[in-house]
Amino acid sequence: MTSLRKPIRRLLDLGPLPSEDDVPDEKIDEFAAATAAVDEVRPLTGPEARALIPLFGRDTFWGIAWTLLHAIESAPVEEYESMLPPAGTPQPEDADDWPAQLRHTIENERRHGHSDGA
């Protein structure tokens, strides 16, 4: 079993990203710091990316979800593609469609090669 690095474990310990409407400022700061620490250890491994995918919430959580998305995108796409729900799976009406964003990354990767400069 592959071990997860400390920043990934720390973010996982915090749980899914809450909604922008449901959390006090100190919790926002805690998630922001944990997500920034994950971003600093990029690229992620496949197991790390797969572990983080379920953390997406229903909104961008003041941009923190975008940092999470970009960290996941740093892993090889074949490592996390199987974690995404099938294309066309309905999302809650008020939710951002993170699976669609990740599928778009996968399509670009297949079409153009690695896009993060690697």
Steps between C-alpha positions, in 0.01 A plus 500: 500500500635839401529750782367850463723795575432710809335800323254266325418322828448836671250616239321165511473535879309826451243321284304626199511869412200665664275748326594867504181558697564246775837570658667752734805700385748298708389181325549668162855587601561141612382358166694765305825416681450124462417529130797732438725242668365232263564730205863540612570125473382469138503289296269269687514126469203307367395376845522855638285642220244222539485561876434873451228484232217438750589822686330730249200685638214671323675831432849644451541568874661839431732354237639225722332236283693630197829442684383149579401445137840613369681278749297198386569590136872467571462122537500275193146509362477124468548484877186696588273470197327191638393696810282739300130436457396432140458804276148634519448395863271767645651730760292686758352813344707735716826302470808564291572210265851396610481166319441688172803720569718194557361326189591813302858469631507136393375587150765772465770264623405242240475758224807711573722321751590616848394864546676597827843540349629153587 
